[in-house]
């Protein structure tokens, strides 16, 4: 069963026992009520193709070297599936958008920024510029099924906005993706490959075609695994969230 609940809810401490909600439910979020009232068709199409966009650096941003390890994990887990990779200089806006139109799954390992002053300009940092929220929601993506946004601040809203769900992950849902994994704030570079590896391990279990309907549960299990790692703090695993159906 998948319920809408905040994954970090509960009591934490040396004597807290099993008083965290994540021990009992798989959390999934919806940016708007209309997403629940009129959900997109949940059945995946028969064909499968994953686009991975890997940007370990971007103009004006710090380096995120673990994106290369992230890609290695994906390639190992999806060795028997169609996988398109745009890495480094190949990851231009034009090439990324064109590939998004052809591939039904998307994995973005790059920098993301939230613009509270101009929310529709929140963006993913690609090789030659920003792919902004207002550009994303205008895309025509009839094959879109699932997106993994392994980037910082992809579900960061703002309490001062009339619509708090104006963020990149929400834009992906508006563009047609039925299911999205994203982050609520900045994440540690070295932790993203850990979550990614576990996520795709669960999503391709038994060698079947990856099923986006299992995304919330796969992320839940991945985060639970992360929590068991030495030195992991509450703020390290809470940012990873699932949106959609």
C-alpha positions in Angstrom: 0.0 0.0 0.0 1.3 3.5 -0.8 0.1 6.3 1.4 0.6 10.1 1.3 2.7 10.8 4.4 5.8 12.7 5.3 8.7 10.2 5.4 10.5 12.0 8.2 7.5 12.1 10.7 8.2 10.4 14.0 10.2 10.6 17.2 14.0 10.2 17.0 16.5 9.5 19.6 18.2 6.7 21.5 15.0 5.5 23.1 12.6 6.2 20.2 12.1 2.5 19.2 9.9 2.1 16.1 8.2 5.4 16.4 9.0 6.7 12.9 6.4 6.6 10.2 8.9 5.3 7.7 8.9 2.0 9.5 5.2 1.4 8.6 4.4 3.2 5.3 5.8 4.0 1.9 5.6 7.8 1.5 4.5 9.5 -1.7 3.6 13.1 -2.4 1.3 15.1 -4.6 2.0 18.7 -5.5 -1.7 19.5 -6.2 -5.1 17.9 -5.4 -5.9 17.6 -9.1 -3.0 15.1 -9.4 -5.0 12.8 -7.2 -8.4 13.6 -8.7 -7.2 13.1 -12.3 -4.1 10.8 -12.2 -2.3 10.0 -15.4 -2.6 6.5 -16.8 -0.4 4.4 -14.5 0.3 1.4 -16.9 3.7 1.6 -18.4 4.1 1.2 -22.2 5.7 -1.9 -23.4 9.0 -0.4 -24.7 11.6 1.0 -22.3 14.4 3.5 -22.8 16.3 5.4 -20.1 18.0 8.8 -20.8 20.8 9.6 -18.3 22.1 13.2 -18.2 25.3 13.3 -16.3 26.9 16.7 -15.5 29.7 16.6 -13.0 30.4 20.3 -13.6 28.5 23.3 -14.9 29.5 27.0 -15.5 29.5 28.8 -12.2 28.8 25.7 -10.1 30.9 23.4 -7.9 32.1 20.0 -9.2 30.0 16.9 -8.3 32.3 14.1 -9.2 30.1 11.3 -7.8 27.8 11.7 -10.8 30.3 9.4 -12.7 29.9 6.7 -10.0 26.1 7.2 -10.2 26.3 6.5 -14.0 28.3 3.4 -13.4 25.7 2.0 -11.0 22.9 2.7 -13.5 24.8 1.0 -16.4 25.4 -2.1 -14.2 21.8 -2.3 -13.1 20.4 -1.7 -16.6 22.9 -3.6 -18.6 20.2 -5.4 -20.5 18.0 -2.4 -21.2 18.1 0.5 -23.7 20.1 3.3 -22.2 21.0 6.6 -23.7 23.8 8.6 -22.0 24.5 12.3 -22.4 27.5 13.2 -20.3 29.6 16.3 -20.0 29.8 18.3 -23.2 27.2 16.1 -24.9 24.6 17.3 -22.3 23.4 20.4 -24.1 19.9 21.7 -23.8 19.0 20.8 -27.4 20.3 17.3 -27.1 18.7 16.7 -23.7 15.3 17.9 -24.8 15.4 15.9 -28.0 16.4 12.8 -26.2 13.6 13.4 -23.6 11.1 13.2 -26.4 12.3 9.8 -27.4 13.0 8.1 -24.0 10.3 7.3 -21.5 12.5 7.3 -18.5 14.9 10.1 -17.4 17.7 10.2 -14.9 19.3 13.6 -14.3 22.5 13.8 -12.2 23.4 17.5 -12.2 23.0 20.7 -10.3 19.6 22.1 -9.6 18.6 25.6 -8.4 15.4 27.0 -6.9 14.6 30.7 -7.6 12.2 32.0 -4.9 12.3 35.4 -6.5 11.3 34.0 -9.9 10.1 30.4 -9.4 9.5 29.6 -13.0 13.2 30.2 -13.6 14.2 27.4 -11.2 16.4 25.2 -13.3 18.6 22.2 -14.0 22.1 23.2 -14.9 23.2 21.7 -18.2 26.4 22.0 -20.3 25.4 25.1 -22.2 22.8 26.7 -19.8 19.8 26.3 -17.7 16.8 24.1 -18.5 14.2 26.2 -16.6 10.9 25.2 -15.1 8.9 27.3 -17.6 10.7 25.5 -20.4 10.1 22.1 -18.9 6.3 22.5 -18.6 6.0 23.5 -22.2 7.7 20.3 -23.5 5.6 17.8 -25.5 6.6 14.4 -24.0 4.0 11.8 -25.0 6.3 8.9 -23.9 7.1 10.4 -20.5 6.8 7.9 -17.7 9.4 8.3 -14.9 12.0 10.9 -13.9 14.8 10.6 -11.3 16.0 14.1 -10.4 19.3 13.4 -8.7 19.9 17.1 -8.2 19.6 19.5 -5.3 16.4 21.5 -4.6 14.2 19.9 -7.1 11.1 19.9 -4.9 12.0 23.1 -2.9 8.9 25.3 -2.8 8.5 28.6 -1.0 5.9 29.4 1.7 5.5 32.9 0.4 4.3 31.7 -3.0 0.5 31.4 -3.6 1.4 28.0 -5.1 4.1 26.3 -3.0 4.4 23.5 -5.5 6.2 25.6 -8.1 9.3 23.6 -8.4 11.2 21.4 -10.9 9.7 18.1 -9.9 6.2 19.6 -10.2 7.1 20.8 -13.6 8.1 17.3 -14.6 4.7 16.1 -13.6 3.0 18.8 -15.6 5.2 17.9 -18.6 3.8 14.4 -18.5 5.9 12.3 -16.2 3.7 10.1 -14.1 6.2 9.4 -11.3 9.2 11.5 -10.1 12.0 11.0 -7.5 13.4 14.3 -6.4 15.1 16.2 -3.5 13.7 18.8 -1.1 17.1 20.5 -0.5 20.8 20.1 -1.2 22.1 16.5 -0.9 25.7 15.2 -0.2 27.4 14.3 -3.5 28.7 11.0 -2.2 25.2 9.8 -1.0 23.5 10.1 -4.4 25.2 7.0 -5.9 24.2 5.0 -2.8 20.6 5.8 -3.2 20.7 5.5 -7.0 22.3 2.0 -6.9 19.8 0.6 -4.5 16.9 2.3 -6.3 17.7 0.6 -9.6 18.5 -2.7 -7.9 14.9 -2.8 -6.7 13.3 -1.3 -9.8 14.8 -4.0 -12.1 14.3 -6.9 -9.7 14.0 -10.3 -11.4 15.3 -8.8 -14.7 11.9 -7.5 -15.7 11.1 -4.3 -17.5 11.5 -1.4 -15.0 8.0 -0.5 -13.7 7.5 3.1 -12.6 4.6 1.9 -10.4 7.2 0.5 -8.1 9.2 3.7 -7.8 7.9 4.9 -4.5 8.6 1.6 -2.8 12.0 1.3 -4.5 13.0 4.8 -3.2 11.7 3.8 0.3 13.9 0.7 0.4 16.8 2.7 -0.9 16.5 5.4 1.8 16.1 2.7 4.4 19.4 1.2 3.3 21.0 4.7 3.4 19.8 5.2 7.0 21.8 2.0 8.0 25.1 3.4 6.7 27.6 4.6 9.3 27.5 8.3 10.1 24.2 9.0 8.3 22.2 11.9 9.9 18.5 12.6 9.7 19.1 15.5 7.2 21.0 13.1 4.9 18.1 10.9 4.0 15.0 13.0 4.5 15.5 15.1 1.3 14.8 12.2 -1.1 11.1 12.1 -1.9 8.7 10.5 -4.5 5.9 12.4 -6.3 3.1 11.2 -8.5 1.6 7.7 -8.9 
